Amino acid sequence: MASVGTALRELRGAQKSAKGVSLYSRFVNRPAGRYLAAGSYAIGLSPNQVTLVSAAFSFAAAAAVALVAPSWGLGIAVWAALAVGFAFDSADGQLARLRGGGSASGEWLDHVVDCAKLTALHSCVLIAFYRFPDAYGIGGGPGGSGWLLVPLGFQFASVVTFFGGLLTEKLKPKPAPGSPAAAPSTLRAVALLPVDYGVFCLVFLLLGGGGLFRWAYAVMGAVAALFLLAFLAKWYRELSAVPR
């Protein structure tokens, strides 16, 4: 089995295009995933096992949000687990390329886990708002109950964006073999930061802030909804140009 150093050198030349990737994913998550992929390769883990490690960190963090009263310490722990889970999510694909290519079942598992963790995380925020209303500054009555709709709306925007983007990539024609890859746009990479999963995870650092977390989470949900509308228009326009 190759050493970590050898695996890292090989991985540097086996990276996916940075087109359509935010600055966080490009300069933080993918490099972190590269080190995790190299370490996983050195100890003999398979890409599917790495996917399951990612799922374990992500679901443990989501469960903690729902089950434990919010605090600053919990926020740090939740953010750290989500960030590590996201890095392992990048590592499984890099490990598959390092091993000579992935499998259809591995890609399926990766996407199912990604969709499940999005659904679980927002569901657990809803549960947290319901179980610890005073800690989050949610009062009683219709106004307080209305806050329970925020995670549902955020979940809707996140899942539809995930599925719509995935389906668009499947339906768009593949570039001809050997065609040069489009250069990544720095402006687009910056613009995508508000809807990058890694940036979203940062909001959980505010769990100890009660109402501060609630409002920050709601603002990010509103931004996700606006981006969804923009994405849907863009994807529909692109696919309308594809001959049937």
C-alpha positions as CSV (number, residue, x, y, z in Angstrom):
1,M,0.0,0.0,0.0
2,A,1.3,3.5,-0.9
3,S,2.4,5.9,1.8
4,V,0.5,9.0,2.7
5,G,3.0,11.2,0.9
6,T,2.9,9.2,-2.3
7,A,-0.9,9.2,-2.2
8,L,-1.0,13.0,-1.7
9,R,1.3,13.5,-4.7
10,E,-1.0,11.3,-6.9
11,L,-4.1,13.1,-5.6
12,R,-2.8,16.5,-6.6
13,G,-3.1,15.5,-10.2
14,A,-6.5,13.8,-9.8
15,Q,-8.6,16.7,-8.8
16,K,-12.0,17.5,-10.2
17,S,-12.6,20.8,-12.1
18,A,-13.1,23.8,-9.8
19,K,-15.8,25.1,-12.1
20,G,-19.0,25.9,-10.1
21,V,-17.3,25.3,-6.8
22,S,-17.2,27.9,-4.0
23,L,-14.0,29.3,-2.5
24,Y,-14.6,27.3,0.7
25,S,-14.9,24.0,-1.1
26,R,-12.0,24.7,-3.4
27,F,-9.5,26.0,-0.8
28,V,-10.6,24.4,2.4
29,N,-12.8,21.3,2.0
30,R,-11.1,19.7,-1.0
31,P,-7.6,20.1,0.4
32,A,-8.8,18.7,3.8
33,G,-10.4,15.8,1.9
34,R,-7.2,15.2,0.0
35,Y,-5.3,14.5,3.2
36,L,-8.1,12.3,4.6
37,A,-8.2,10.4,1.3
38,A,-4.5,9.9,1.4
39,G,-4.7,8.6,5.0
40,S,-7.7,6.4,4.2
41,Y,-5.8,4.9,1.2
42,A,-2.7,4.3,3.4
43,I,-4.7,2.3,5.9
44,G,-6.7,0.4,3.2
45,L,-10.2,1.9,3.6
46,S,-12.6,1.7,0.6
47,P,-14.4,4.7,-0.8
48,N,-17.7,3.3,0.6
49,Q,-16.2,3.0,4.0
50,V,-15.1,6.6,3.9
51,T,-18.6,7.6,2.8
52,L,-19.9,5.8,5.9
53,V,-17.4,7.6,8.1
54,S,-18.7,10.9,6.7
55,A,-22.2,9.8,7.5
56,A,-21.3,8.9,11.0
57,F,-19.9,12.4,11.8
58,S,-22.7,14.2,10.0
59,F,-25.6,12.2,11.6
60,A,-24.0,12.4,15.1
61,A,-23.8,16.2,14.8
62,A,-27.5,16.4,13.7
63,A,-28.6,14.2,16.5
64,A,-26.7,16.3,19.0
65,V,-28.6,19.4,17.8
66,A,-31.9,17.7,18.4
67,L,-31.1,16.0,21.7
68,V,-28.9,18.3,23.7
69,A,-29.8,21.8,25.0
70,P,-27.9,24.4,23.0
71,S,-24.7,25.9,24.3
72,W,-21.5,27.4,23.0
73,G,-19.6,24.2,23.6
74,L,-22.3,22.2,21.8
75,G,-22.0,24.6,18.9
76,I,-18.3,24.1,18.6
77,A,-18.7,20.3,18.7
78,V,-21.5,20.2,16.2
79,W,-19.6,22.5,13.8
80,A,-16.4,20.4,14.1
81,A,-18.3,17.1,13.4
82,L,-20.1,18.6,10.4
83,A,-16.9,20.0,9.0
84,V,-15.1,16.7,9.4
85,G,-18.0,14.9,7.9
86,F,-18.0,17.3,4.9
87,A,-14.3,16.8,4.4
88,F,-14.7,13.0,4.4
89,D,-17.5,13.5,1.9
90,S,-14.9,15.1,-0.4
91,A,-12.4,12.3,0.5
92,D,-14.5,9.4,-0.8
93,G,-14.5,10.6,-4.4
94,Q,-10.8,11.5,-4.3
95,L,-10.0,8.1,-2.9
96,A,-12.1,6.4,-5.6
97,R,-10.1,8.3,-8.3
98,L,-6.9,7.4,-6.6
99,R,-7.9,3.7,-6.7
100,G,-8.6,3.9,-10.4
101,G,-12.2,5.0,-10.5
102,G,-15.4,4.6,-8.5
103,S,-18.5,2.4,-9.0
104,A,-22.1,3.2,-9.7
105,S,-23.1,1.8,-6.3
106,G,-20.5,4.0,-4.6
107,E,-21.8,7.1,-6.4
108,W,-25.4,6.1,-5.4
109,L,-24.4,5.7,-1.8
110,D,-22.6,9.0,-1.7
111,H,-25.6,10.9,-3.1
112,V,-28.1,9.1,-0.8
113,V,-26.0,10.0,2.2
114,D,-25.7,13.6,1.1
115,C,-29.5,13.9,0.7
116,A,-30.1,12.1,4.0
117,K,-27.8,14.4,6.0
118,L,-29.4,17.5,4.5
119,T,-32.8,16.2,5.4
120,A,-31.7,15.1,8.9
121,L,-29.9,18.3,9.8
122,H,-32.8,20.6,9.1
123,S,-35.2,18.1,10.7
124,C,-33.1,18.2,13.9
125,V,-33.1,22.0,13.9
126,L,-36.9,21.8,13.8
127,I,-36.9,19.4,16.7
128,A,-34.5,21.6,18.7
129,F,-36.7,24.6,18.2
130,Y,-39.7,22.5,19.5
131,R,-37.8,21.0,22.4
132,F,-35.9,24.0,23.6
133,P,-38.0,27.1,22.7
134,D,-36.8,29.2,25.6
135,A,-33.2,28.6,24.8
136,Y,-33.7,29.8,21.2
137,G,-35.9,32.7,22.2
138,I,-39.0,31.3,20.7
139,G,-42.1,32.5,22.5
140,G,-45.4,30.8,22.7
141,G,-48.4,31.4,20.5
142,P,-48.7,31.6,16.7
143,G,-45.5,33.6,16.4
144,G,-43.4,31.0,18.2
145,S,-45.0,28.2,16.3
146,G,-44.3,29.9,13.1
147,W,-40.5,29.5,13.7
148,L,-41.0,25.8,13.3
149,L,-41.7,26.5,9.6
150,V,-38.3,27.9,9.0
151,P,-36.4,24.6,9.1
152,L,-39.0,23.1,6.8
153,G,-38.6,25.9,4.3
154,F,-34.8,25.7,4.5
155,Q,-35.0,21.9,4.1
156,F,-37.2,22.3,1.0
157,A,-34.8,24.8,-0.6
158,S,-31.7,22.6,0.2
159,V,-33.2,19.3,-1.0
160,V,-34.6,20.8,-4.3
161,T,-31.3,22.5,-5.0
162,F,-29.4,19.3,-4.4
163,F,-31.7,17.2,-6.6
164,G,-32.1,19.8,-9.3
165,G,-28.4,20.3,-9.6
166,L,-27.7,16.6,-9.7
167,L,-30.4,16.0,-12.3
168,T,-29.2,18.9,-14.4
169,E,-25.7,17.4,-14.5
170,K,-27.1,14.1,-15.6
171,L,-29.2,15.5,-18.4
172,K,-26.7,18.0,-19.8
173,P,-24.6,16.7,-22.7
174,K,-21.1,15.6,-21.7
175,P,-18.2,17.6,-23.2
176,A,-16.4,15.9,-26.0
177,P,-13.4,13.8,-24.9
178,G,-10.2,15.9,-24.9
179,S,-12.0,19.2,-24.9
180,P,-10.4,21.8,-22.6
181,A,-12.1,22.3,-19.2
182,A,-13.6,25.8,-18.7
183,A,-11.6,28.0,-16.4
184,P,-13.2,28.5,-12.9
185,S,-14.6,31.9,-12.2
186,T,-13.4,33.6,-9.0
187,L,-16.5,35.8,-9.0
188,R,-18.8,32.8,-9.2
189,A,-16.7,31.0,-6.5
190,V,-17.3,34.0,-4.2
191,A,-21.0,34.3,-5.1
192,L,-21.6,30.6,-4.2
193,L,-20.2,31.0,-0.7
194,P,-23.6,31.7,0.9
195,V,-25.0,28.3,-0.3
196,D,-21.8,26.2,0.3
197,Y,-22.6,23.5,2.8
198,G,-19.3,24.1,4.6
199,V,-20.2,27.8,5.1
200,F,-23.7,26.8,6.3
201,C,-22.1,24.6,8.9
202,L,-20.5,27.7,10.5
203,V,-23.9,28.9,11.7
204,F,-23.9,26.1,14.3
205,L,-21.1,27.9,16.1
206,L,-23.8,30.3,17.2
207,L,-25.9,27.6,19.0
208,G,-25.1,29.1,22.4
209,G,-26.4,32.5,21.2
210,G,-30.1,31.4,21.3
211,G,-31.9,34.0,19.2
212,L,-28.7,34.8,17.4
213,F,-28.5,31.3,16.0
214,R,-32.3,31.4,15.2
215,W,-32.0,34.6,13.1
216,A,-28.7,33.6,11.4
217,Y,-30.2,30.3,10.5
218,A,-33.3,32.0,9.1
219,V,-31.3,34.5,7.1
220,M,-29.3,31.6,5.5
221,G,-32.6,29.8,4.8
222,A,-33.9,32.9,3.0
223,V,-30.7,33.2,1.0
224,A,-31.0,29.5,0.1
225,A,-34.5,30.1,-1.2
226,L,-33.4,33.0,-3.4
227,F,-30.5,31.0,-4.8
228,L,-32.9,28.1,-5.5
229,L,-35.0,30.4,-7.7
230,A,-31.9,31.6,-9.6
231,F,-30.6,28.1,-10.0
232,L,-34.0,26.7,-11.3
233,A,-34.1,29.5,-13.9
234,K,-30.5,28.9,-15.0
235,W,-30.9,25.1,-15.2
236,Y,-34.2,25.3,-17.1
237,R,-32.6,27.7,-19.6
238,E,-29.6,25.4,-20.1
239,L,-31.7,22.3,-20.5
240,S,-34.1,24.0,-22.9
241,A,-31.2,24.3,-25.4
242,V,-30.6,20.5,-25.3
243,P,-32.3,18.7,-28.2
244,R,-34.7,16.0,-27.2
